[in-house]
Amino acid sequence: MENAAIRRAPDDIRARIQEAAGLSLDRLPMLQLILDRLATGCGDALKHRVASTIIYSLNGVETGRFGEFLDAYDANAVAGIFHAPGWDGHVLVGLDRDFIYTMVEVLFGSDGSEPPVEDERAFSAVELRVAQMVLEQVGRALEAAFGLVSQTAFRLERTETRMEFAVIGRRSNHAVQAKFLFQALNRGGEMFLVIPQALLNPLRPSLAKVLTGESTARDPRWSQQIAAEVQKTEVTLRAVLEERHLTLGEIAGLKVGQVIGLDATPTTRIKLEGNDRPLFWAHAGQAQGAYVLRIDEVINQDKDATA
């Protein structure tokens, strides 16, 4: 028993030193990656529930005292207390008033034409239910994001609207806070995550790893999301039969009914442009009573694209 106590002593002393010194976020690059994945996961979880475009983004990470973080949101947020059994501890996720008001509007089909709600009243039953739904999805996103370094579930135990009751440790304890922006309907709010430093200390070796491009496995879901969003981008396509340069005086002299002669013939190639960039050469034709274009070749952007 005495030998075991002696062996544990260095570990206990090291843990106390780490707790007193605080975390250096610059030395934990994986934490930033995890929080970015958390923002992506939260956004993905909500997209199938709403018709409006929503944006979740990481807005900053800082260290400080647990009590100081909560005081900034007193009477202005709903906090969810999550138990992480794999870490034998708790983390806190909060949604501020603007976040909840905006989420309610998005879920109930608002188009953003009405001014945002700025009432600092008590949260309604509907708003609290929406907050709980969001927090439950955040718990699943937390599990997926932190799965890069540690396997643990995040189980929502309770919600609190008064920050003095959202207790997961002493107010003087060191903690890490991450803030996330939620944007929709030209308005938005803030979500915040508070993790006690004591829970992150055992994960320091994993969080300190640097993933290089060669060693990092591609996230297929992220790649598919980027590809899908890029393919949804609208591009204006324009067919140019002929271009003619006129002086300002000639343009001013144009009249309704005036005929402008063109040098183009039925065999003249037509230039296809997308967002004012030349893309293809094509020929015009007819099919089923309508004009059509047949693409002949790609325009070399490095050369003169004029016909």
C-alpha positions as CSV (number, residue, x, y, z in Angstrom):
1,M,0.0,0.0,0.0
2,E,2.8,2.4,0.9
3,N,4.7,1.6,-2.4
4,A,1.5,2.2,-4.4
5,A,1.0,5.6,-2.7
6,I,4.6,6.6,-3.5
7,R,4.1,5.6,-7.2
8,R,0.9,7.7,-7.4
9,A,2.5,10.8,-5.8
10,P,4.4,12.0,-8.9
11,D,1.2,11.7,-11.0
12,D,-0.8,13.6,-8.5
13,I,1.8,16.3,-8.2
14,R,2.0,16.6,-12.0
15,A,-1.7,16.9,-12.3
16,R,-1.8,19.7,-9.7
17,I,1.0,21.6,-11.5
18,Q,-0.9,21.3,-14.8
19,E,-4.1,22.5,-13.2
20,A,-2.4,25.5,-11.6
21,A,-0.6,26.5,-14.8
22,G,-3.6,26.4,-17.1
23,L,-3.8,25.2,-20.7
24,S,-1.8,26.6,-23.6
25,L,-4.2,26.5,-26.5
26,D,-1.4,27.0,-29.0
27,R,0.1,23.7,-28.0
28,L,-3.2,21.8,-28.6
29,P,-3.8,22.0,-32.3
30,M,-6.2,19.0,-32.3
31,L,-8.6,20.9,-30.1
32,Q,-9.1,23.5,-32.8
33,L,-9.8,20.8,-35.3
34,I,-12.2,19.1,-33.0
35,L,-14.2,22.3,-32.4
36,D,-14.3,23.0,-36.1
37,R,-15.8,19.5,-36.6
38,L,-18.3,20.2,-33.8
39,A,-19.5,23.3,-35.6
40,T,-19.9,21.3,-38.9
41,G,-21.7,18.5,-37.1
42,C,-24.1,20.9,-35.4
43,G,-24.9,22.6,-38.7
44,D,-25.4,19.2,-40.5
45,A,-27.8,18.0,-37.8
46,L,-30.1,21.0,-38.2
47,K,-30.1,21.3,-42.0
48,H,-32.7,18.6,-42.5
49,R,-35.1,20.3,-40.0
50,V,-35.1,23.8,-41.5
51,A,-35.8,25.3,-44.9
52,S,-33.6,28.4,-44.4
53,T,-29.9,28.6,-44.9
54,I,-28.1,28.3,-41.6
55,I,-24.4,28.8,-40.7
56,Y,-22.6,27.4,-37.7
57,S,-19.0,28.6,-37.2
58,L,-16.4,28.6,-34.5
59,N,-15.9,32.1,-33.2
60,G,-13.0,31.7,-30.7
61,V,-11.5,29.7,-27.9
62,E,-10.2,31.0,-24.6
63,T,-9.1,29.9,-21.2
64,G,-10.3,31.3,-17.9
65,R,-12.3,30.6,-14.7
66,F,-15.5,28.7,-14.8
67,G,-17.5,31.3,-12.9
68,E,-16.4,34.2,-15.1
69,F,-17.6,32.4,-18.2
70,L,-21.1,31.8,-16.7
71,D,-21.5,35.3,-15.3
72,A,-21.4,36.7,-18.8
73,Y,-24.6,34.8,-19.6
74,D,-26.6,35.2,-16.4
75,A,-30.3,35.3,-17.1
76,N,-29.6,35.4,-20.8
77,A,-29.1,31.7,-21.8
78,V,-30.2,28.1,-21.5
79,A,-27.4,25.8,-20.3
80,G,-27.3,22.1,-20.8
81,I,-25.3,19.9,-18.4
82,F,-23.7,16.9,-20.1
83,H,-22.2,13.9,-18.4
84,A,-19.2,12.4,-20.2
85,P,-18.9,8.9,-18.6
86,G,-15.6,8.2,-20.4
87,W,-14.1,11.2,-18.8
88,D,-15.9,10.8,-15.5
89,G,-17.0,14.4,-15.5
90,H,-19.3,17.0,-17.0
91,V,-19.2,19.7,-19.7
92,L,-21.6,22.6,-20.2
93,V,-23.2,23.8,-23.4
94,G,-25.2,27.1,-23.5
95,L,-27.5,28.8,-26.0
96,D,-27.9,32.5,-25.6
97,R,-31.2,34.3,-25.9
98,D,-30.6,35.4,-29.5
99,F,-29.7,31.9,-30.6
100,I,-33.0,30.5,-29.2
101,Y,-35.2,33.2,-30.6
102,T,-33.6,32.8,-34.1
103,M,-33.9,29.0,-33.9
104,V,-37.6,29.2,-33.0
105,E,-38.2,31.5,-36.0
106,V,-36.3,29.2,-38.4
107,L,-38.1,26.1,-37.2
108,F,-41.5,27.7,-37.5
109,G,-40.9,28.9,-41.1
110,S,-40.2,32.6,-40.6
111,D,-38.7,34.4,-43.6
112,G,-36.9,37.0,-41.6
113,S,-39.1,39.9,-42.7
114,E,-40.1,40.8,-39.2
115,P,-37.6,42.5,-36.8
116,P,-35.8,40.2,-34.4
117,V,-37.3,39.6,-30.9
118,E,-35.5,41.6,-28.3
119,D,-37.6,40.8,-25.3
120,E,-35.7,39.8,-22.1
121,R,-38.6,37.9,-20.6
122,A,-38.5,34.4,-19.2
123,F,-38.2,31.6,-21.8
124,S,-41.5,30.1,-22.9
125,A,-42.2,26.3,-22.8
126,V,-41.8,26.1,-26.6
127,E,-38.5,27.9,-26.5
128,L,-37.2,25.6,-23.7
129,R,-38.3,22.6,-25.7
130,V,-36.5,23.9,-28.8
131,A,-33.4,24.5,-26.7
132,Q,-33.5,20.9,-25.4
133,M,-33.8,19.6,-28.9
134,V,-30.8,21.5,-30.1
135,L,-28.8,20.5,-27.0
136,E,-29.5,16.8,-27.6
137,Q,-28.2,17.2,-31.2
138,V,-25.1,19.0,-29.8
139,G,-24.4,16.0,-27.5
140,R,-24.3,13.7,-30.5
141,A,-22.0,16.1,-32.4
142,L,-19.7,16.3,-29.4
143,E,-19.3,12.6,-29.3
144,A,-18.5,12.5,-33.0
145,A,-16.0,15.4,-32.8
146,F,-14.1,14.2,-29.8
147,G,-14.1,10.7,-31.2
148,L,-10.8,11.8,-32.9
149,V,-9.0,11.6,-29.5
150,S,-11.3,9.9,-27.0
151,Q,-14.4,7.7,-27.1
152,T,-17.1,8.9,-24.7
153,A,-20.8,9.6,-24.9
154,F,-22.2,13.0,-23.9
155,R,-25.5,12.5,-22.1
156,L,-27.7,15.5,-21.5
157,E,-28.7,15.3,-17.8
158,R,-30.6,18.6,-17.3
159,T,-31.1,22.1,-18.5
160,E,-30.8,25.3,-16.5
161,T,-31.9,28.9,-17.2
162,R,-30.1,30.4,-14.1
163,M,-26.4,30.1,-14.4
164,E,-25.8,29.8,-10.6
165,F,-27.5,26.4,-10.9
166,A,-25.4,25.3,-13.9
167,V,-22.7,23.9,-11.6
168,I,-20.2,21.4,-12.9
169,G,-17.3,22.5,-10.7
170,R,-15.9,25.2,-8.5
171,R,-16.3,28.7,-9.9
172,S,-12.5,29.3,-9.5
173,N,-11.6,26.2,-11.5
174,H,-9.8,26.6,-14.8
175,A,-11.8,25.9,-17.9
176,V,-11.8,26.2,-21.7
177,Q,-14.6,28.0,-23.4
178,A,-15.4,27.8,-27.1
179,K,-17.9,30.2,-28.7
180,F,-19.9,29.4,-31.9
181,L,-21.9,31.7,-34.0
182,F,-25.3,30.6,-35.3
183,Q,-26.5,32.7,-38.3
184,A,-29.9,32.5,-40.1
185,L,-32.5,35.0,-41.5
186,N,-29.8,37.8,-41.4
187,R,-29.6,37.4,-37.6
188,G,-28.3,34.9,-35.2
189,G,-27.0,34.1,-31.7
190,E,-24.2,32.3,-29.9
191,M,-23.6,28.9,-28.5
192,F,-20.9,28.3,-26.0
193,L,-19.1,25.2,-24.7
194,V,-17.3,25.1,-21.4
195,I,-15.0,22.2,-20.6
196,P,-13.2,22.0,-17.2
197,Q,-9.4,21.9,-17.6
198,A,-9.3,18.8,-15.4
199,L,-11.1,16.8,-18.1
200,L,-8.7,17.9,-20.8
201,N,-5.5,17.3,-18.9
202,P,-5.5,13.5,-19.5
203,L,-6.1,14.2,-23.2
204,R,-3.1,16.6,-23.6
205,P,-0.9,14.1,-25.5
206,S,-3.6,13.4,-28.0
207,L,-4.7,17.1,-28.4
208,A,-1.0,18.1,-28.9
209,K,-0.6,16.0,-32.0
210,V,-0.2,17.8,-35.3
211,L,-1.9,16.1,-38.3
212,T,-0.1,16.7,-41.6
213,G,-1.8,16.6,-45.0
214,E,-0.2,13.2,-45.7
215,S,-1.2,11.5,-42.5
216,T,-4.6,13.0,-42.1
217,A,-7.4,10.7,-43.4
218,R,-10.0,12.6,-45.5
219,D,-13.4,13.0,-43.9
220,P,-15.7,11.7,-46.7
221,R,-18.8,13.4,-45.2
222,W,-17.0,16.8,-45.2
223,S,-15.8,16.2,-48.8
224,Q,-19.3,15.3,-50.0
225,Q,-20.7,18.4,-48.3
226,I,-18.2,20.7,-49.9
227,A,-18.8,19.1,-53.3
228,A,-22.6,19.3,-52.9
229,E,-22.5,23.0,-52.0
230,V,-20.1,23.8,-54.9
231,Q,-22.4,22.1,-57.4
232,K,-25.4,24.1,-56.1
233,T,-23.6,27.4,-57.1
234,E,-25.6,29.2,-59.8
235,V,-23.7,30.4,-62.9
236,T,-25.2,32.6,-65.6
237,L,-24.4,31.2,-69.0
238,R,-24.5,33.6,-72.0
239,A,-24.2,32.8,-75.7
240,V,-22.4,35.5,-77.7
241,L,-22.9,35.5,-81.5
242,E,-20.9,38.6,-82.2
243,E,-19.4,41.5,-80.4
244,R,-19.1,45.0,-81.9
245,H,-17.4,48.1,-80.5
246,L,-19.2,51.4,-80.9
247,T,-18.4,54.9,-79.8
248,L,-20.5,56.6,-77.2
249,G,-21.8,58.9,-80.0
250,E,-22.9,56.0,-82.1
251,I,-24.7,54.4,-79.2
252,A,-26.4,57.7,-78.4
253,G,-27.6,57.8,-82.0
254,L,-29.4,54.5,-82.0
255,K,-33.1,54.6,-82.5
256,V,-36.0,52.2,-82.1
257,G,-36.5,50.2,-85.3
258,Q,-33.0,50.8,-86.5
259,V,-31.3,47.7,-88.0
260,I,-27.8,46.8,-87.0
261,G,-26.0,44.6,-89.5
262,L,-23.9,41.6,-88.3
263,D,-21.0,39.9,-90.0
264,A,-22.0,36.5,-88.4
265,T,-23.3,33.7,-90.6
266,P,-25.1,30.4,-89.8
267,T,-21.7,28.7,-89.6
268,T,-20.1,31.3,-87.3
269,R,-19.0,29.9,-84.0
270,I,-20.8,31.1,-80.9
271,K,-18.9,31.8,-77.7
272,L,-20.4,30.5,-74.4
273,E,-19.5,32.6,-71.3
274,G,-20.1,31.9,-67.7
275,N,-19.9,34.9,-65.3
276,D,-18.1,36.9,-68.0
277,R,-15.5,34.2,-68.5
278,P,-15.2,32.5,-71.9
279,L,-15.8,28.7,-71.5
280,F,-16.7,27.0,-74.9
281,W,-17.0,27.5,-78.6
282,A,-20.3,26.2,-80.0
283,H,-22.4,26.1,-83.2
284,A,-26.1,27.0,-83.4
285,G,-28.7,24.7,-84.7
286,Q,-32.4,23.7,-84.4
287,A,-34.1,20.8,-82.7
288,Q,-37.8,20.3,-82.1
289,G,-38.6,23.9,-83.2
290,A,-36.1,25.5,-80.8
291,Y,-32.6,26.9,-81.2
292,V,-29.9,24.8,-79.7
293,L,-26.1,24.9,-79.2
294,R,-23.6,22.2,-79.9
295,I,-20.4,22.6,-77.9
296,D,-17.4,22.1,-80.1
297,E,-14.3,22.8,-77.9
298,V,-13.1,24.3,-74.7
299,I,-11.7,27.8,-75.0
300,N,-8.1,28.1,-73.9
301,Q,-8.1,30.8,-71.2
302,D,-4.5,31.6,-71.8
303,K,-5.1,32.6,-75.4
304,D,-7.2,35.3,-77.0
305,A,-10.8,34.1,-76.8
306,T,-12.2,36.3,-79.4
307,A,-13.6,34.8,-82.6
